[in-house]
Each structure stands twice: as structure tokens, then as C-alpha cells.
Amino acid sequence: MRNQPGGRWKTLGRVLRAASLGVVIGLGATFLAPEGAFAQTVQAESDDGEALLTADAVLHDEEAGTITASGNVEVAYGERVLRADEIIYYIARDVIVAQGNVALVDPGGDVVFADRAEVTSDLDEALVNQVRALMRESSRVTAANAIRTGGNQTVFNKGRFTPCSTCTFGEEDEPLWHLEADQVIHDQEERVLRYRNARLNMFGLPLLYTPYFEHPDWTVERESGLLSPSFGRNSFQGFYSDLPYFHVIDETSDITLTPRITQRRLPVLSLEHRKLLPYGFMQTEVSGTYAKRQDANDRWREADFRGHIDAQGRFALTDHWRAGYDLRRSSDQSYLRAYDFVNDARYNSQLFAEHFDGRSYFGAHSFAYQILTDEISEKRQPFVLPLLEFSHKGEPLWEGLYPTLDASLLSILRRSGREVGRISVTPGLTLPAIGRFGEVYKFRAGVQMDGYWTKGHDPGSANPDPDDPDGSITSGRVFPFAALEMRYPWLIQGGGVQQTVEPVVQFVASPRGGNHKRIPNEDSIDLTFDDTNLFSINRFPGIDRIDSGSRVDYGVNYSLATGETFYSELFLGQSYRFHTNTSFSADSGLRERRSDYVTRLRLRPIDEIDLVYRARLDRKSLRPVQQEAEARLGPDYLNIELGYLDLPDLSTGRDLGRREEVVGRLNAQLSRQWHASLYATHDLAEDYTQKVGLALGFDCECFNFSAGVERRRYRDREIEPGYNFLFNITFRYLGGVGASN
């Protein structure tokens, strides 16, 4: 027997290979080290690559037929590493035994800790005692022992699996939940874990038992199979259950087939398809059933097909071109809400292509609208086929002066009502400048030229489907304008206080008129005058109506900030018109020569308080005509969100009514994982609570839980007002279950 802490290790005989729980280790021949060296390094070439051994001492016992490496032993083969206090190679058996603080690391990042590991060199069998494995995605497996067979299957005896790392309970930081079984079989080829006599334990208590169970391992991102079921109840369907099945088509596409079994109606079948492309994605959901439905007059119609389609696609064609589509259509107005798909009031479809190139933009869009309420006639909804838009800002020509061009082409069709064709071209010039004393100027000038062709239009009427329309009408206008905006910001600092005062004045020159009756109004119906559009040349939201006549707009913005948290801002502005403009409604605040005041106030004294208030004030009485307020009070762990909205009815037909409502939400972070919220919406105009609800949730990396109850006071054909209960629970890798009522 020879002990060679610093001598020669002439030959190991052949390259050694060992595997344990997916770790492959090679060890090669021919070792040289200088006499008296404390650490020895073995480096040799094998068929699979380079193997490297480092240790404090190496002992070759010829009588026992063993080679022992001890003291900070590390064996590396490629990206695989084995560390241990001692490694013994039994030459006759061709077996490597590692013992004492054994750690095995594979290329994927999985680490296996053990007291002792024994592996055959042909990789077919391995035995590891007192296993503690830390896998990817923070999953952990422990077992009394583990046996690896076939090179790709590991059997953990008396095994325990959990994906919980930071999600723990108790003084000893036990995982929130774990699965334990007589046997846990990890099939690395099929990438699945199988359990024999499995028990689900949560908070240390047994929750469920099953003689057999399996789920994908931590390497699987998508796997075909049944998904978590969900349950619910409403007045139309009764009790229902969704039983989804997920199928992986290939690496870039999959489908989810979901049959729904209902208590009072025939089953509903829905299908979702997803496809990921090198340049975008496509996603399509369709559903269908055969059922009765209730019309707008509360009469039940004979059973017929009911269903919907919701498809979306987005494509980045080149560095400058992108395109997409949204196809959303329902068989009738109440189907989506009756079967709990969506709760939208409008289902919009579009097809578009856009081009971006430097300072230019081109867009081609088509739109179709489906109304899902009884408030607006379905037949009067427009089909935009197409809307072409072009916008360009040229390079500076002289002293910062640059040209602009905006153009559009619009075509609108209806099943019942007027048809509209429009072309609009607006060339212009913009000159920004900074004065000698720091004042900021912007001069804008242009000519808006519009041409219209209409059919079925009643001049002067806002009704898109008039009873006695005229025939084809051709009309147009030429509208020149010029505007000069001046800003003069002042900064005042001292004593840790920073103040900013910025007066703003804008002069707009343009002719009167231009909104004659022969021009229909399709895109300038809803006008809200506030601080955001005070200095817009055209305060109407679209092109069909123009803000004609000369005027001056003025306002002042003041802000004050101290330290790192306190901030306040106040804006007050108004517009003065040299002539009245009857194109604006009487309640718009812009019809008279002197407009209403618009204001904005923001106050943030500390990080935990943030207040924003916007209003339009009557020019004579200073009474708020329209208001909007938002508030957030409290730190992240306990805060209140409040909102208030007060809007007059500015619609053309006065058919929407005044809106005044207040919303509130209380959010509480009860602990690191637990959170709760209480919310309500109250209609002040009608004096009733639209909805009120309570939600409770628990979130961590391996478990999610949410529950809530909500009461809504509305009736929508098949759906009666009442309470809605929500429940969802999800275990990572295992799935979950959800319910709503």
C-alpha cells in the first residue's frame, strides 16, 4: 500500500464514468504532480470530453483494489460536478462511492445532496441515501433513498415533493404544502413525476389521498392533459361546470377544448387556439350551443344556435410595417353575458396595417361594431371600410421651421342609415422658438381641406337613420388657420422650496363658419372640454366639426415642491372667442364668447397621499359643471382609492342622461401573502349602489387562493340581479379548481 500525497498517480486504468440522479461524471488516467504538493489535480481525456479531479490527498490501495480521493474532493466532467468529502473507486466492481456532504450538480442547475452515493460506471444503476434534491424553479425532493435505473428513471422511496421555497409556515419554516408518497418516480424521458399512495399535506395536515397520481416535472412548460375544472352558477344556466382539456400541437401552437355542463340549458362547447409565429401571434376562441334566448321585449324565442368568435392577430412584418386583426362577433346581444364569457357593452372588430418610417406614419384600418345592449340600434352601427391616415413631419428647413402634412380617407356604410365618404388633407407649417429671456414660442399654420359625399343624410339632423333623408349630397370646405402659442416658465428656488410659474397664451386666427348642415357628424359627437384640450386648435375630437373663429386661450400652471415627497400643482385656464360659435352645444362650455374655466389640481404632501381633481367651472357662478376626482390615501399595505365622476349629458340626442357616481376601494396587505379588498360603486344620479364586493387573496410561488362575493343591481334579459360568489385555488404543478356563482 502506498500513500502519495505529493507523488505520482501513474494510471487509473481507464476513464471512469458515474451517474447519480442525472449527473454524469468522468474521471481519466495519467496524473502528474510535483513532489510535496498539498493538492493533487488529475486531468485526462475521455471519449466524452475532459474529466478533472481535485482533492487534498489521493490513496491507491493495491491490496484492497481501491483508489480513494479525500479532502475537498471535486470531480468535474463537462458541466457536471460532483463534490464530496471522500470518493472511493472500487476497481474490480467498477463502482464509485461518494460519501460525506455529497453534492451533485447537473448542467440544468439541479443539485442533489446526500450522505452517500453509489453509482455504476455504465450509468444503468445508482443508489443514493438520505436524498435532498434542489431542482430548478425552486422545487425540492427528499427521500430516505433513491435508486436510478435505465439511465432516465429515478425512484425515490418514502419521497416527498414540494415547489414551496419562500412560501412556508411555522417556526421551522416548513413548506406550505407537500406531496408525500411511498414511491415518487421521476421519469426524465417523459418528464413526469408519478406517485404511489400519495398524500397532499397542507399546513402540516393531511388534505387528500390518492393511490396513484402524476404531474409534469419542473422542466415542462406545456403538457397535454386535463386542466383544472371550474364551477359556477347564475340565474340563466343554473349550476354549471367547465372541464377544459389542453392539447399541445407543436412547440408554437396549442388548443384548449372546454365543454360546459349546465343545469338548465344544453351543454356549451368552446375552443381556443393559440399560434406563436416568428413575427407575431394568432389567438382564436369560439363557442356555441343550442338554446332559447330572450329578446329586448322580454319574449322568449325558439331555441336556435347561439355562439361567439373572438380572434386576434398581431404581426410585425418588417422593421417598419405591422398589421393585425380583431374579429369579435356574437350571435345575439345577451349571449356573452348569459354564459359568463365577457361583460362588455360593445364588441368591436378591426383589420389594420401600419407603417412607421422616421417622422412619417401611415395607417389603414377597417372597423365593425356590435352593440351588446338595447340602448342603441344594431342596424345603425357603422362599418368603416376603410379609414386611411397619413401623417408626416418634415425635417427643419429654416430656423427650425418644418412642414407637416395630415391626410385621411374615410368610407362609412350602414345596414340602415346614411353612407359617408370623406377625404381630408391638411398641409401646414410649424416653427418652434425660444426667446431671448427664456420664453417659448410655437407658431402653427395650415389649411384643412375636406370633401364629403353622403347618401341618406338629412342636413342639420344628428340622426344617422333619418325618416326622410335627401339623396346623394356632395359638399366640402376649405379652412385656413394659424396659431401662436407663448409660454414663459419661471423657476423660483430658495429655502428648500422649488416653485414653478408658467403662464401660457395662445392666439388662434381662423374664419367663422365651416360647419354647415350638409356635412354629417360622425366623429365629433362626444366633446368634453377640460384642461387637456384647452390649447388644441380644434377642441372637437374628430374632423367632421371644426372649432372655427378667432380666439385667445390663456392659462397659468403653478407647481410647488419641497424635499423629496411634497408636490402640488394647480392649473387654471379659459378661452375667449371674438364671436359666438353655435356649433358647440349650450352645455359644452364653449358656445359663448367667454368659455367656462377649466382647472386641474394635484396634491401629494407625502408618498402615502395623492389627490387629483379636474373640473370645468361655470364662467359666471364658478359652480362646477363637470368634475372628476381621484384619491389614494395610505401606504401600500393599507390604502383607500376613491373616485368621483360628475358629467352632464353632452350627447346630441340627450339620451344618455347625466352621470354622477362615486367609486371606492379599500386595499389591505394583511401579511406577506394575504391581501384583501372591499369595493363599491354608487350611482348618485339614480341614488342606488350599482355593485359592492369583497375579495380575499393569498399569493406565493407555489400556491394561489382567491375568493370573493359581489352584488350587482342590474337586470340584463336572461340575467337577474343578485350575488356573485367567486372562488379559485391553484397548486403549482398540480393545477387547481375554481367556482363562481
Sequence and secondary structure as in RCSB ss.txt:
>XXXX:A:sequence
MRNQPGGRWKTLGRVLRAASLGVVIGLGATFLAPEGAFAQTVQAESDDGEALLTADAVLHDEEAGTITASGNVEV
AYGERVLRADEIIYYIARDVIVAQGNVALVDPGGDVVFADRAEVTSDLDEALVNQVRALMRESSRVTAANAIRTG
GNQTVFNKGRFTPCSTCTFGEEDEPLWHLEADQVIHDQEERVLRYRNARLNMFGLPLLYTPYFEHPDWTVERESG
LLSPSFGRNSFQGFYSDLPYFHVIDETSDITLTPRITQRRLPVLSLEHRKLLPYGFMQTEVSGTYAKRQDANDRW
READFRGHIDAQGRFALTDHWRAGYDLRRSSDQSYLRAYDFVNDARYNSQLFAEHFDGRSYFGAHSFAYQILTDE
ISEKRQPFVLPLLEFSHKGEPLWEGLYPTLDASLLSILRRSGREVGRISVTPGLTLPAIGRFGEVYKFRAGVQMD
GYWTKGHDPGSANPDPDDPDGSITSGRVFPFAALEMRYPWLIQGGGVQQTVEPVVQFVASPRGGNHKRIPNEDSI
DLTFDDTNLFSINRFPGIDRIDSGSRVDYGVNYSLATGETFYSELFLGQSYRFHTNTSFSADSGLRERRSDYVTR
LRLRPIDEIDLVYRARLDRKSLRPVQQEAEARLGPDYLNIELGYLDLPDLSTGRDLGRREEVVGRLNAQLSRQWH
ASLYATHDLAEDYTQKVGLALGFDCECFNFSAGVERRRYRDREIEPGYNFLFNITFRYLGGVGASN
>XXXX:A:secstr
 EE SSS B   SS EEEEETTEEEEE S B   TT SSEEEEEEETTEEEEEEESEEEEETTTTEEEEEEEEEE
EETTEEEEEEEEEEETTTTEEEEEEEEEEE TTS EEEEEEEEEETTSSEEEEEEEEEE GGG EEEEEEEEEET
TTEEEEEEEEEE  SS EETTTTEESEEEEEEEEEEETTTTEEEEEEEEEEETTEEEEEEEEEEEE TT S   E
E   EEEEETTTEEEEE  EEEEEETTEEEEEEEEEESSS  EEEEEEEEEETTEEEEEEEEEEEEEEE TTS E
EEEEEEEEEEEEEEEE SSSEEEEEEEEEESSSSHHHHTTS   SEEEEEEEEEEEETTEEEEEEEEEEEE SSS
S STT  EEEEEEEEEEE    BTTBEEEEEEEEEEEE SSS EEEEEEEEEEEEEEEE TTS EEEEEEEEEEE
EEEEES  TT   SS SS  S EEEEEEEEEEEEEEE  EEEEETTEEEEEEEEEEEEE  S    TTS  SS  
    STTSTT S  SSSSSS   S EEEEEEEEEEEETTTEEEEEEEEEEEESS  TTS TTSS SSSB  EEEE
EEEESSTTEEEEEEEEE TTT  EEEEEEEEEES TTEEEEEEEEEE   STTS S  EEEEEEEEEEE SSSEE
EEEEEEEETTTTEEEEEEEEEEEE SSEEEEEEEEEE   BTTB  EEEEEEEEEETTTEEEEEE 
